[in-house]
Amino acid sequence: MTTLSSKEKAALRNEAQKLKPAIHVGKRGLTPALLLELEKALSSDRLVKVAYKGTREEIGVLVEETSNKTAAICVGGVGKRRSFYRIEEA
């Protein structure tokens, strides 16, 4: 997976501030149906905001799992929301 520079991540975070969460991860975590919806959102928009429910530690684990299962990079977030970006493969 390609990495992003800090300037690119900052620009994406700035863009993501205007977004509303497209996906809400609840107490059941990352279900297959939720992952399918997230895949659809990343395919169409490439930058998606996700809202999580849980403690800081639980959210950290879910963010890592989300990134691994979707091949998307977490570009940042505040509180219980994180923004993911999928780099176009050439």
PyMOL Python script that loads the backbone (N, CA, C, O; Angstrom):
from pymol import cmd

cmd.read_pdbstr("""\
ATOM      1  N   MET A   1       0.839  -1.169   0.000  1.00  0.00           N
ATOM      2  CA  MET A   1       0.000   0.000   0.000  1.00  0.00           C
ATOM      3  C   MET A   1       0.891   1.242   0.000  1.00  0.00           C
ATOM      4  O   MET A   1       1.873   1.314   0.738  1.00  0.00           O
ATOM      5  N   THR A   2       0.543   2.191  -0.816  1.00  0.00           N
ATOM      6  CA  THR A   2       1.283   3.432  -0.909  1.00  0.00           C
ATOM      7  C   THR A   2       0.956   4.313   0.293  1.00  0.00           C
ATOM      8  O   THR A   2      -0.169   4.304   0.792  1.00  0.00           O
ATOM      9  N   THR A   3       1.941   5.067   0.749  1.00  0.00           N
ATOM     10  CA  THR A   3       1.704   5.967   1.876  1.00  0.00           C
ATOM     11  C   THR A   3       1.485   7.382   1.359  1.00  0.00           C
ATOM     12  O   THR A   3       1.824   7.699   0.219  1.00  0.00           O
ATOM     13  N   LEU A   4       0.922   8.216   2.199  1.00  0.00           N
ATOM     14  CA  LEU A   4       0.667   9.603   1.863  1.00  0.00           C
ATOM     15  C   LEU A   4       1.622  10.497   2.639  1.00  0.00           C
ATOM     16  O   LEU A   4       2.016  10.175   3.760  1.00  0.00           O
ATOM     17  N   SER A   5       1.990  11.617   2.038  1.00  0.00           N
ATOM     18  CA  SER A   5       2.836  12.576   2.746  1.00  0.00           C
ATOM     19  C   SER A   5       1.980  13.303   3.783  1.00  0.00           C
ATOM     20  O   SER A   5       0.752  13.241   3.739  1.00  0.00           O
ATOM     21  N   SER A   6       2.631  13.983   4.701  1.00  0.00           N
ATOM     22  CA  SER A   6       1.888  14.703   5.742  1.00  0.00           C
ATOM     23  C   SER A   6       1.063  15.834   5.134  1.00  0.00           C
ATOM     24  O   SER A   6      -0.011  16.149   5.645  1.00  0.00           O
ATOM     25  N   LYS A   7       1.540  16.449   4.058  1.00  0.00           N
ATOM     26  CA  LYS A   7       0.776  17.504   3.387  1.00  0.00           C
ATOM     27  C   LYS A   7      -0.483  16.933   2.731  1.00  0.00           C
ATOM     28  O   LYS A   7      -1.549  17.548   2.776  1.00  0.00           O
ATOM     29  N   GLU A   8      -0.351  15.766   2.130  1.00  0.00           N
ATOM     30  CA  GLU A   8      -1.507  15.121   1.498  1.00  0.00           C
ATOM     31  C   GLU A   8      -2.540  14.731   2.554  1.00  0.00           C
ATOM     32  O   GLU A   8      -3.739  14.917   2.348  1.00  0.00           O
ATOM     33  N   LYS A   9      -2.081  14.191   3.681  1.00  0.00           N
ATOM     34  CA  LYS A   9      -2.997  13.825   4.762  1.00  0.00           C
ATOM     35  C   LYS A   9      -3.698  15.060   5.320  1.00  0.00           C
ATOM     36  O   LYS A   9      -4.892  15.017   5.616  1.00  0.00           O
ATOM     37  N   ALA A  10      -2.957  16.162   5.464  1.00  0.00           N
ATOM     38  CA  ALA A  10      -3.545  17.400   5.981  1.00  0.00           C
ATOM     39  C   ALA A  10      -4.634  17.911   5.034  1.00  0.00           C
ATOM     40  O   ALA A  10      -5.692  18.353   5.483  1.00  0.00           O
ATOM     41  N   ALA A  11      -4.378  17.851   3.736  1.00  0.00           N
ATOM     42  CA  ALA A  11      -5.379  18.287   2.759  1.00  0.00           C
ATOM     43  C   ALA A  11      -6.624  17.407   2.822  1.00  0.00           C
ATOM     44  O   ALA A  11      -7.746  17.905   2.728  1.00  0.00           O
ATOM     45  N   LEU A  12      -6.423  16.095   2.981  1.00  0.00           N
ATOM     46  CA  LEU A  12      -7.558  15.173   3.083  1.00  0.00           C
ATOM     47  C   LEU A  12      -8.341  15.392   4.376  1.00  0.00           C
ATOM     48  O   LEU A  12      -9.570  15.326   4.373  1.00  0.00           O
ATOM     49  N   ARG A  13      -7.638  15.653   5.483  1.00  0.00           N
ATOM     50  CA  ARG A  13      -8.324  15.940   6.754  1.00  0.00           C
ATOM     51  C   ARG A  13      -9.169  17.200   6.616  1.00  0.00           C
ATOM     52  O   ARG A  13     -10.295  17.257   7.109  1.00  0.00           O
ATOM     53  N   ASN A  14      -8.619  18.212   5.942  1.00  0.00           N
ATOM     54  CA  ASN A  14      -9.342  19.457   5.727  1.00  0.00           C
ATOM     55  C   ASN A  14     -10.615  19.201   4.921  1.00  0.00           C
ATOM     56  O   ASN A  14     -11.678  19.727   5.249  1.00  0.00           O
ATOM     57  N   GLU A  15     -10.504  18.403   3.884  1.00  0.00           N
ATOM     58  CA  GLU A  15     -11.654  18.054   3.050  1.00  0.00           C
ATOM     59  C   GLU A  15     -12.669  17.237   3.842  1.00  0.00           C
ATOM     60  O   GLU A  15     -13.875  17.419   3.679  1.00  0.00           O
ATOM     61  N   ALA A  16     -12.191  16.346   4.693  1.00  0.00           N
ATOM     62  CA  ALA A  16     -13.075  15.462   5.463  1.00  0.00           C
ATOM     63  C   ALA A  16     -13.854  16.207   6.540  1.00  0.00           C
ATOM     64  O   ALA A  16     -14.889  15.719   6.994  1.00  0.00           O
ATOM     65  N   GLN A  17     -13.377  17.380   6.957  1.00  0.00           N
ATOM     66  CA  GLN A  17     -14.100  18.145   7.976  1.00  0.00           C
ATOM     67  C   GLN A  17     -15.515  18.490   7.523  1.00  0.00           C
ATOM     68  O   GLN A  17     -16.421  18.628   8.346  1.00  0.00           O
ATOM     69  N   LYS A  18     -15.698  18.627   6.233  1.00  0.00           N
ATOM     70  CA  LYS A  18     -16.998  19.016   5.681  1.00  0.00           C
ATOM     71  C   LYS A  18     -17.946  17.824   5.535  1.00  0.00           C
ATOM     72  O   LYS A  18     -19.141  18.005   5.302  1.00  0.00           O
ATOM     73  N   LEU A  19     -17.418  16.617   5.671  1.00  0.00           N
ATOM     74  CA  LEU A  19     -18.220  15.409   5.462  1.00  0.00           C
ATOM     75  C   LEU A  19     -18.990  14.999   6.708  1.00  0.00           C
ATOM     76  O   LEU A  19     -18.561  15.239   7.836  1.00  0.00           O
ATOM     77  N   LYS A  20     -20.126  14.379   6.475  1.00  0.00           N
ATOM     78  CA  LYS A  20     -20.866  13.733   7.559  1.00  0.00           C
ATOM     79  C   LYS A  20     -20.481  12.252   7.522  1.00  0.00           C
ATOM     80  O   LYS A  20     -20.139  11.738   6.458  1.00  0.00           O
ATOM     81  N   PRO A  21     -20.532  11.563   8.657  1.00  0.00           N
ATOM     82  CA  PRO A  21     -20.184  10.135   8.648  1.00  0.00           C
ATOM     83  C   PRO A  21     -21.084   9.351   7.696  1.00  0.00           C
ATOM     84  O   PRO A  21     -22.310   9.425   7.778  1.00  0.00           O
ATOM     85  N   ALA A  22     -20.459   8.605   6.800  1.00  0.00           N
ATOM     86  CA  ALA A  22     -21.198   7.776   5.843  1.00  0.00           C
ATOM     87  C   ALA A  22     -21.520   6.417   6.439  1.00  0.00           C
ATOM     88  O   ALA A  22     -22.500   5.776   6.057  1.00  0.00           O
ATOM     89  N   ILE A  23     -20.687   5.979   7.383  1.00  0.00           N
ATOM     90  CA  ILE A  23     -20.828   4.659   8.003  1.00  0.00           C
ATOM     91  C   ILE A  23     -20.785   4.827   9.517  1.00  0.00           C
ATOM     92  O   ILE A  23     -19.977   5.594  10.043  1.00  0.00           O
ATOM     93  N   HIS A  24     -21.653   4.110  10.208  1.00  0.00           N
ATOM     94  CA  HIS A  24     -21.673   4.112  11.675  1.00  0.00           C
ATOM     95  C   HIS A  24     -21.385   2.696  12.157  1.00  0.00           C
ATOM     96  O   HIS A  24     -22.158   1.776  11.890  1.00  0.00           O
ATOM     97  N   VAL A  25     -20.273   2.520  12.865  1.00  0.00           N
ATOM     98  CA  VAL A  25     -19.891   1.217  13.398  1.00  0.00           C
ATOM     99  C   VAL A  25     -20.397   1.152  14.836  1.00  0.00           C
ATOM    100  O   VAL A  25     -19.958   1.915  15.696  1.00  0.00           O
ATOM    101  N   GLY A  26     -21.317   0.238  15.079  1.00  0.00           N
ATOM    102  CA  GLY A  26     -21.936   0.111  16.392  1.00  0.00           C
ATOM    103  C   GLY A  26     -21.275  -0.937  17.255  1.00  0.00           C
ATOM    104  O   GLY A  26     -20.114  -1.292  17.055  1.00  0.00           O
ATOM    105  N   LYS A  27     -22.040  -1.432  18.229  1.00  0.00           N
ATOM    106  CA  LYS A  27     -21.491  -2.381  19.193  1.00  0.00           C
ATOM    107  C   LYS A  27     -21.181  -3.741  18.587  1.00  0.00           C
ATOM    108  O   LYS A  27     -20.422  -4.513  19.174  1.00  0.00           O
ATOM    109  N   ARG A  28     -21.756  -4.059  17.412  1.00  0.00           N
ATOM    110  CA  ARG A  28     -21.463  -5.334  16.760  1.00  0.00           C
ATOM    111  C   ARG A  28     -20.127  -5.305  16.017  1.00  0.00           C
ATOM    112  O   ARG A  28     -19.627  -6.353  15.608  1.00  0.00           O
ATOM    113  N   GLY A  29     -19.556  -4.134  15.842  1.00  0.00           N
ATOM    114  CA  GLY A  29     -18.265  -4.033  15.169  1.00  0.00           C
ATOM    115  C   GLY A  29     -18.388  -4.076  13.660  1.00  0.00           C
ATOM    116  O   GLY A  29     -19.394  -3.651  13.092  1.00  0.00           O
ATOM    117  N   LEU A  30     -17.358  -4.593  13.020  1.00  0.00           N
ATOM    118  CA  LEU A  30     -17.296  -4.635  11.561  1.00  0.00           C
ATOM    119  C   LEU A  30     -17.938  -5.908  11.032  1.00  0.00           C
ATOM    120  O   LEU A  30     -17.275  -6.932  10.870  1.00  0.00           O
ATOM    121  N   THR A  31     -19.217  -5.834  10.769  1.00  0.00           N
ATOM    122  CA  THR A  31     -19.939  -6.976  10.221  1.00  0.00           C
ATOM    123  C   THR A  31     -19.690  -7.051   8.712  1.00  0.00           C
ATOM    124  O   THR A  31     -19.289  -6.056   8.109  1.00  0.00           O
ATOM    125  N   PRO A  32     -19.921  -8.207   8.098  1.00  0.00           N
ATOM    126  CA  PRO A  32     -19.746  -8.311   6.642  1.00  0.00           C
ATOM    127  C   PRO A  32     -20.597  -7.300   5.866  1.00  0.00           C
ATOM    128  O   PRO A  32     -20.138  -6.743   4.869  1.00  0.00           O
ATOM    129  N   ALA A  33     -21.827  -7.065   6.316  1.00  0.00           N
ATOM    130  CA  ALA A  33     -22.702  -6.109   5.639  1.00  0.00           C
ATOM    131  C   ALA A  33     -22.140  -4.686   5.749  1.00  0.00           C
ATOM    132  O   ALA A  33     -22.174  -3.925   4.782  1.00  0.00           O
ATOM    133  N   LEU A  34     -21.631  -4.339   6.912  1.00  0.00           N
ATOM    134  CA  LEU A  34     -21.048  -3.017   7.109  1.00  0.00           C
ATOM    135  C   LEU A  34     -19.798  -2.842   6.242  1.00  0.00           C
ATOM    136  O   LEU A  34     -19.601  -1.783   5.647  1.00  0.00           O
ATOM    137  N   LEU A  35     -18.964  -3.867   6.168  1.00  0.00           N
ATOM    138  CA  LEU A  35     -17.771  -3.807   5.324  1.00  0.00           C
ATOM    139  C   LEU A  35     -18.139  -3.652   3.851  1.00  0.00           C
ATOM    140  O   LEU A  35     -17.453  -2.950   3.109  1.00  0.00           O
ATOM    141  N   LEU A  36     -19.216  -4.303   3.428  1.00  0.00           N
ATOM    142  CA  LEU A  36     -19.674  -4.179   2.050  1.00  0.00           C
ATOM    143  C   LEU A  36     -20.093  -2.738   1.754  1.00  0.00           C
ATOM    144  O   LEU A  36     -19.748  -2.189   0.708  1.00  0.00           O
ATOM    145  N   GLU A  37     -20.834  -2.134   2.677  1.00  0.00           N
ATOM    146  CA  GLU A  37     -21.249  -0.742   2.496  1.00  0.00           C
ATOM    147  C   GLU A  37     -20.050   0.204   2.494  1.00  0.00           C
ATOM    148  O   GLU A  37     -20.013   1.164   1.724  1.00  0.00           O
ATOM    149  N   LEU A  38     -19.086  -0.064   3.343  1.00  0.00           N
ATOM    150  CA  LEU A  38     -17.879   0.758   3.386  1.00  0.00           C
ATOM    151  C   LEU A  38     -17.089   0.629   2.088  1.00  0.00           C
ATOM    152  O   LEU A  38     -16.551   1.615   1.583  1.00  0.00           O
ATOM    153  N   GLU A  39     -17.022  -0.582   1.553  1.00  0.00           N
ATOM    154  CA  GLU A  39     -16.353  -0.800   0.258  1.00  0.00           C
ATOM    155  C   GLU A  39     -17.029   0.005  -0.844  1.00  0.00           C
ATOM    156  O   GLU A  39     -16.357   0.630  -1.664  1.00  0.00           O
ATOM    157  N   LYS A  40     -18.354  -0.012  -0.861  1.00  0.00           N
ATOM    158  CA  LYS A  40     -19.105   0.758  -1.857  1.00  0.00           C
ATOM    159  C   LYS A  40     -18.815   2.247  -1.723  1.00  0.00           C
ATOM    160  O   LYS A  40     -18.590   2.936  -2.719  1.00  0.00           O
ATOM    161  N   ALA A  41     -18.821   2.742  -0.479  1.00  0.00           N
ATOM    162  CA  ALA A  41     -18.577   4.164  -0.243  1.00  0.00           C
ATOM    163  C   ALA A  41     -17.159   4.556  -0.665  1.00  0.00           C
ATOM    164  O   ALA A  41     -16.967   5.606  -1.278  1.00  0.00           O
ATOM    165  N   LEU A  42     -16.175   3.728  -0.344  1.00  0.00           N
ATOM    166  CA  LEU A  42     -14.795   4.024  -0.722  1.00  0.00           C
ATOM    167  C   LEU A  42     -14.598   3.943  -2.231  1.00  0.00           C
ATOM    168  O   LEU A  42     -13.813   4.707  -2.792  1.00  0.00           O
ATOM    169  N   SER A  43     -15.294   3.039  -2.889  1.00  0.00           N
ATOM    170  CA  SER A  43     -15.178   2.909  -4.341  1.00  0.00           C
ATOM    171  C   SER A  43     -15.731   4.131  -5.053  1.00  0.00           C
ATOM    172  O   SER A  43     -15.178   4.572  -6.060  1.00  0.00           O
ATOM    173  N   SER A  44     -16.822   4.677  -4.531  1.00  0.00           N
ATOM    174  CA  SER A  44     -17.430   5.821  -5.200  1.00  0.00           C
ATOM    175  C   SER A  44     -16.819   7.157  -4.779  1.00  0.00           C
ATOM    176  O   SER A  44     -16.656   8.045  -5.615  1.00  0.00           O
ATOM    177  N   ASP A  45     -16.480   7.314  -3.505  1.00  0.00           N
ATOM    178  CA  ASP A  45     -16.022   8.616  -3.008  1.00  0.00           C
ATOM    179  C   ASP A  45     -14.530   8.696  -2.695  1.00  0.00           C
ATOM    180  O   ASP A  45     -13.956   9.783  -2.746  1.00  0.00           O
ATOM    181  N   ARG A  46     -13.892   7.576  -2.374  1.00  0.00           N
ATOM    182  CA  ARG A  46     -12.480   7.477  -2.002  1.00  0.00           C
ATOM    183  C   ARG A  46     -12.145   8.114  -0.652  1.00  0.00           C
ATOM    184  O   ARG A  46     -11.185   7.683  -0.014  1.00  0.00           O
ATOM    185  N   LEU A  47     -12.893   9.118  -0.189  1.00  0.00           N
ATOM    186  CA  LEU A  47     -12.694   9.711   1.129  1.00  0.00           C
ATOM    187  C   LEU A  47     -14.002   9.568   1.895  1.00  0.00           C
ATOM    188  O   LEU A  47     -15.026  10.129   1.504  1.00  0.00           O
ATOM    189  N   VAL A  48     -13.961   8.810   2.995  1.00  0.00           N
ATOM    190  CA  VAL A  48     -15.175   8.484   3.741  1.00  0.00           C
ATOM    191  C   VAL A  48     -14.935   8.699   5.226  1.00  0.00           C
ATOM    192  O   VAL A  48     -13.888   8.335   5.761  1.00  0.00           O
ATOM    193  N   LYS A  49     -15.921   9.296   5.881  1.00  0.00           N
ATOM    194  CA  LYS A  49     -15.853   9.477   7.331  1.00  0.00           C
ATOM    195  C   LYS A  49     -16.662   8.375   7.995  1.00  0.00           C
ATOM    196  O   LYS A  49     -17.780   8.074   7.577  1.00  0.00           O
ATOM    197  N   VAL A  50     -16.089   7.777   9.032  1.00  0.00           N
ATOM    198  CA  VAL A  50     -16.724   6.678   9.753  1.00  0.00           C
ATOM    199  C   VAL A  50     -16.859   7.067  11.220  1.00  0.00           C
ATOM    200  O   VAL A  50     -15.910   7.571  11.821  1.00  0.00           O
ATOM    201  N   ALA A  51     -18.033   6.836  11.796  1.00  0.00           N
ATOM    202  CA  ALA A  51     -18.283   7.086  13.216  1.00  0.00           C
ATOM    203  C   ALA A  51     -18.263   5.753  13.955  1.00  0.00           C
ATOM    204  O   ALA A  51     -18.865   4.776  13.511  1.00  0.00           O
ATOM    205  N   TYR A  52     -17.568   5.724  15.079  1.00  0.00           N
ATOM    206  CA  TYR A  52     -17.434   4.505  15.878  1.00  0.00           C
ATOM    207  C   TYR A  52     -18.112   4.684  17.222  1.00  0.00           C
ATOM    208  O   TYR A  52     -18.241   5.799  17.726  1.00  0.00           O
ATOM    209  N   LYS A  53     -18.545   3.564  17.798  1.00  0.00           N
ATOM    210  CA  LYS A  53     -19.108   3.558  19.139  1.00  0.00           C
ATOM    211  C   LYS A  53     -18.206   2.689  20.004  1.00  0.00           C
ATOM    212  O   LYS A  53     -17.885   1.565  19.617  1.00  0.00           O
ATOM    213  N   GLY A  54     -17.798   3.175  21.146  1.00  0.00           N
ATOM    214  CA  GLY A  54     -16.961   2.378  22.042  1.00  0.00           C
ATOM    215  C   GLY A  54     -15.936   3.241  22.753  1.00  0.00           C
ATOM    216  O   GLY A  54     -15.938   4.467  22.638  1.00  0.00           O
ATOM    217  N   THR A  55     -15.062   2.573  23.488  1.00  0.00           N
ATOM    218  CA  THR A  55     -14.010   3.277  24.215  1.00  0.00           C
ATOM    219  C   THR A  55     -12.859   3.613  23.269  1.00  0.00           C
ATOM    220  O   THR A  55     -12.828   3.161  22.125  1.00  0.00           O
ATOM    221  N   ARG A  56     -11.936   4.393  23.753  1.00  0.00           N
ATOM    222  CA  ARG A  56     -10.781   4.782  22.946  1.00  0.00           C
ATOM    223  C   ARG A  56      -9.992   3.564  22.467  1.00  0.00           C
ATOM    224  O   ARG A  56      -9.555   3.517  21.317  1.00  0.00           O
ATOM    225  N   GLU A  57      -9.813   2.592  23.340  1.00  0.00           N
ATOM    226  CA  GLU A  57      -9.060   1.382  22.997  1.00  0.00           C
ATOM    227  C   GLU A  57      -9.813   0.558  21.942  1.00  0.00           C
ATOM    228  O   GLU A  57      -9.216   0.070  20.983  1.00  0.00           O
ATOM    229  N   GLU A  58     -11.126   0.413  22.134  1.00  0.00           N
ATOM    230  CA  GLU A  58     -11.938  -0.341  21.170  1.00  0.00           C
ATOM    231  C   GLU A  58     -11.917   0.330  19.798  1.00  0.00           C
ATOM    232  O   GLU A  58     -11.817  -0.338  18.768  1.00  0.00           O
ATOM    233  N   ILE A  59     -12.012   1.647  19.799  1.00  0.00           N
ATOM    234  CA  ILE A  59     -11.992   2.390  18.541  1.00  0.00           C
ATOM    235  C   ILE A  59     -10.640   2.226  17.854  1.00  0.00           C
ATOM    236  O   ILE A  59     -10.584   2.087  16.632  1.00  0.00           O
ATOM    237  N   GLY A  60      -9.562   2.240  18.612  1.00  0.00           N
ATOM    238  CA  GLY A  60      -8.233   2.035  18.031  1.00  0.00           C
ATOM    239  C   GLY A  60      -8.117   0.703  17.320  1.00  0.00           C
ATOM    240  O   GLY A  60      -7.563   0.622  16.223  1.00  0.00           O
ATOM    241  N   VAL A  61      -8.640  -0.343  17.943  1.00  0.00           N
ATOM    242  CA  VAL A  61      -8.617  -1.677  17.339  1.00  0.00           C
ATOM    243  C   VAL A  61      -9.494  -1.708  16.088  1.00  0.00           C
ATOM    244  O   VAL A  61      -9.100  -2.269  15.066  1.00  0.00           O
ATOM    245  N   LEU A  62     -10.691  -1.102  16.168  1.00  0.00           N
ATOM    246  CA  LEU A  62     -11.599  -1.088  15.020  1.00  0.00           C
ATOM    247  C   LEU A  62     -11.039  -0.289  13.849  1.00  0.00           C
ATOM    248  O   LEU A  62     -11.235  -0.662  12.693  1.00  0.00           O
ATOM    249  N   VAL A  63     -10.343   0.808  14.143  1.00  0.00           N
ATOM    250  CA  VAL A  63      -9.739   1.620  13.081  1.00  0.00           C
ATOM    251  C   VAL A  63      -8.671   0.810  12.354  1.00  0.00           C
ATOM    252  O   VAL A  63      -8.609   0.817  11.124  1.00  0.00           O
ATOM    253  N   GLU A  64      -7.835   0.116  13.113  1.00  0.00           N
ATOM    254  CA  GLU A  64      -6.790  -0.726  12.515  1.00  0.00           C
ATOM    255  C   GLU A  64      -7.420  -1.836  11.663  1.00  0.00           C
ATOM    256  O   GLU A  64      -6.964  -2.115  10.554  1.00  0.00           O
ATOM    257  N   GLU A  65      -8.461  -2.453  12.194  1.00  0.00           N
ATOM    258  CA  GLU A  65      -9.149  -3.526  11.481  1.00  0.00           C
ATOM    259  C   GLU A  65      -9.816  -2.991  10.209  1.00  0.00           C
ATOM    260  O   GLU A  65      -9.766  -3.635   9.161  1.00  0.00           O
ATOM    261  N   THR A  66     -10.435  -1.822  10.302  1.00  0.00           N
ATOM    262  CA  THR A  66     -11.068  -1.197   9.136  1.00  0.00           C
ATOM    263  C   THR A  66     -10.039  -0.931   8.053  1.00  0.00           C
ATOM    264  O   THR A  66     -10.271  -1.217   6.878  1.00  0.00           O
ATOM    265  N   SER A  67      -8.914  -0.387   8.449  1.00  0.00           N
ATOM    266  CA  SER A  67      -7.850  -0.078   7.499  1.00  0.00           C
ATOM    267  C   SER A  67      -7.336  -1.343   6.809  1.00  0.00           C
ATOM    268  O   SER A  67      -7.131  -1.353   5.596  1.00  0.00           O
ATOM    269  N   ASN A  68      -7.132  -2.398   7.579  1.00  0.00           N
ATOM    270  CA  ASN A  68      -6.626  -3.655   7.024  1.00  0.00           C
ATOM    271  C   ASN A  68      -7.616  -4.327   6.078  1.00  0.00           C
ATOM    272  O   ASN A  68      -7.226  -4.843   5.031  1.00  0.00           O
ATOM    273  N   LYS A  69      -8.888  -4.322   6.443  1.00  0.00           N
ATOM    274  CA  LYS A  69      -9.885  -5.046   5.656  1.00  0.00           C
ATOM    275  C   LYS A  69     -10.348  -4.296   4.410  1.00  0.00           C
ATOM    276  O   LYS A  69     -10.912  -4.902   3.499  1.00  0.00           O
ATOM    277  N   THR A  70     -10.115  -2.985   4.360  1.00  0.00           N
ATOM    278  CA  THR A  70     -10.598  -2.199   3.215  1.00  0.00           C
ATOM    279  C   THR A  70      -9.475  -1.654   2.348  1.00  0.00           C
ATOM    280  O   THR A  70      -9.744  -1.050   1.309  1.00  0.00           O
ATOM    281  N   ALA A  71      -8.230  -1.851   2.744  1.00  0.00           N
ATOM    282  CA  ALA A  71      -7.078  -1.301   2.014  1.00  0.00           C
ATOM    283  C   ALA A  71      -7.181   0.214   1.898  1.00  0.00           C
ATOM    284  O   ALA A  71      -6.814   0.797   0.878  1.00  0.00           O
ATOM    285  N   ALA A  72      -7.682   0.840   2.951  1.00  0.00           N
ATOM    286  CA  ALA A  72      -7.796   2.294   3.003  1.00  0.00           C
ATOM    287  C   ALA A  72      -6.908   2.818   4.119  1.00  0.00           C
ATOM    288  O   ALA A  72      -6.635   2.114   5.091  1.00  0.00           O
ATOM    289  N   ILE A  73      -6.464   4.051   3.973  1.00  0.00           N
ATOM    290  CA  ILE A  73      -5.570   4.671   4.950  1.00  0.00           C
ATOM    291  C   ILE A  73      -6.383   5.598   5.843  1.00  0.00           C
ATOM    292  O   ILE A  73      -7.173   6.403   5.351  1.00  0.00           O
ATOM    293  N   CYS A  74      -6.192   5.488   7.154  1.00  0.00           N
ATOM    294  CA  CYS A  74      -6.818   6.419   8.080  1.00  0.00           C
ATOM    295  C   CYS A  74      -6.005   7.715   8.028  1.00  0.00           C
ATOM    296  O   CYS A  74      -4.828   7.735   8.388  1.00  0.00           O
ATOM    297  N   VAL A  75      -6.645   8.793   7.578  1.00  0.00           N
ATOM    298  CA  VAL A  75      -5.929  10.064   7.431  1.00  0.00           C
ATOM    299  C   VAL A  75      -6.108  10.967   8.638  1.00  0.00           C
ATOM    300  O   VAL A  75      -5.504  12.038   8.709  1.00  0.00           O
ATOM    301  N   GLY A  76      -6.931  10.544   9.586  1.00  0.00           N
ATOM    302  CA  GLY A  76      -7.090  11.322  10.810  1.00  0.00           C
ATOM    303  C   GLY A  76      -8.500  11.249  11.334  1.00  0.00           C
ATOM    304  O   GLY A  76      -9.364  10.576  10.773  1.00  0.00           O
ATOM    305  N   GLY A  77      -8.711  11.950  12.414  1.00  0.00           N
ATOM    306  CA  GLY A  77     -10.033  11.979  13.006  1.00  0.00           C
ATOM    307  C   GLY A  77     -10.013  12.638  14.360  1.00  0.00           C
ATOM    308  O   GLY A  77      -8.955  12.884  14.941  1.00  0.00           O
ATOM    309  N   VAL A  78     -11.197  12.917  14.850  1.00  0.00           N
ATOM    310  CA  VAL A  78     -11.356  13.562  16.146  1.00  0.00           C
ATOM    311  C   VAL A  78     -12.434  12.812  16.909  1.00  0.00           C
ATOM    312  O   VAL A  78     -13.479  12.473  16.353  1.00  0.00           O
ATOM    313  N   GLY A  79     -12.181  12.556  18.170  1.00  0.00           N
ATOM    314  CA  GLY A  79     -13.175  11.880  18.993  1.00  0.00           C
ATOM    315  C   GLY A  79     -13.441  10.472  18.498  1.00  0.00           C
ATOM    316  O   GLY A  79     -12.532   9.646  18.413  1.00  0.00           O
ATOM    317  N   LYS A  80     -14.687  10.210  18.176  1.00  0.00           N
ATOM    318  CA  LYS A  80     -15.081   8.865  17.752  1.00  0.00           C
ATOM    319  C   LYS A  80     -15.272   8.772  16.243  1.00  0.00           C
ATOM    320  O   LYS A  80     -15.897   7.832  15.752  1.00  0.00           O
ATOM    321  N   ARG A  81     -14.747   9.726  15.520  1.00  0.00           N
ATOM    322  CA  ARG A  81     -14.875   9.724  14.054  1.00  0.00           C
ATOM    323  C   ARG A  81     -13.501   9.680  13.412  1.00  0.00           C
ATOM    324  O   ARG A  81     -12.564  10.341  13.860  1.00  0.00           O
ATOM    325  N   ARG A  82     -13.401   8.886  12.353  1.00  0.00           N
ATOM    326  CA  ARG A  82     -12.146   8.766  11.609  1.00  0.00           C
ATOM    327  C   ARG A  82     -12.451   8.873  10.125  1.00  0.00           C
ATOM    328  O   ARG A  82     -13.527   8.490   9.666  1.00  0.00           O
ATOM    329  N   SER A  83     -11.489   9.399   9.383  1.00  0.00           N
ATOM    330  CA  SER A  83     -11.634   9.537   7.937  1.00  0.00           C
ATOM    331  C   SER A  83     -10.678   8.572   7.251  1.00  0.00           C
ATOM    332  O   SER A  83      -9.507   8.468   7.617  1.00  0.00           O
ATOM    333  N   PHE A  84     -11.193   7.874   6.259  1.00  0.00           N
ATOM    334  CA  PHE A  84     -10.406   6.897   5.512  1.00  0.00           C
ATOM    335  C   PHE A  84     -10.338   7.300   4.054  1.00  0.00           C
ATOM    336  O   PHE A  84     -11.306   7.798   3.479  1.00  0.00           O
ATOM    337  N   TYR A  85      -9.163   7.073   3.468  1.00  0.00           N
ATOM    338  CA  TYR A  85      -8.934   7.407   2.064  1.00  0.00           C
ATOM    339  C   TYR A  85      -8.348   6.190   1.367  1.00  0.00           C
ATOM    340  O   TYR A  85      -7.432   5.543   1.873  1.00  0.00           O
ATOM    341  N   ARG A  86      -8.892   5.897   0.204  1.00  0.00           N
ATOM    342  CA  ARG A  86      -8.359   4.788  -0.585  1.00  0.00           C
ATOM    343  C   ARG A  86      -7.634   5.381  -1.791  1.00  0.00           C
ATOM    344  O   ARG A  86      -8.211   6.127  -2.582  1.00  0.00           O
ATOM    345  N   ILE A  87      -6.356   5.027  -1.909  1.00  0.00           N
ATOM    346  CA  ILE A  87      -5.533   5.497  -3.013  1.00  0.00           C
ATOM    347  C   ILE A  87      -5.896   4.703  -4.257  1.00  0.00           C
ATOM    348  O   ILE A  87      -6.036   3.481  -4.208  1.00  0.00           O
ATOM    349  N   GLU A  88      -6.044   5.401  -5.360  1.00  0.00           N
ATOM    350  CA  GLU A  88      -6.330   4.730  -6.630  1.00  0.00           C
ATOM    351  C   GLU A  88      -5.149   3.908  -7.055  1.00  0.00           C
ATOM    352  O   GLU A  88      -4.021   4.401  -7.094  1.00  0.00           O
ATOM    353  N   GLU A  89      -5.396   2.655  -7.373  1.00  0.00           N
ATOM    354  CA  GLU A  89      -4.334   1.787  -7.870  1.00  0.00           C
ATOM    355  C   GLU A  89      -4.204   1.980  -9.366  1.00  0.00           C
ATOM    356  O   GLU A  89      -5.201   1.948 -10.087  1.00  0.00           O
ATOM    357  N   ALA A  90      -2.986   2.180  -9.837  1.00  0.00           N
ATOM    358  CA  ALA A  90      -2.761   2.431 -11.275  1.00  0.00           C
ATOM    359  C   ALA A  90      -2.771   1.162 -12.081  1.00  0.00           C
ATOM    360  O   ALA A  90      -2.596   1.204 -13.299  1.00  0.00           O
TER     361      ALA A  90
END
""", "prot")
cmd.dss("prot")
cmd.show_as("cartoon", "prot")
cmd.util.cbc("prot")
cmd.orient("prot")
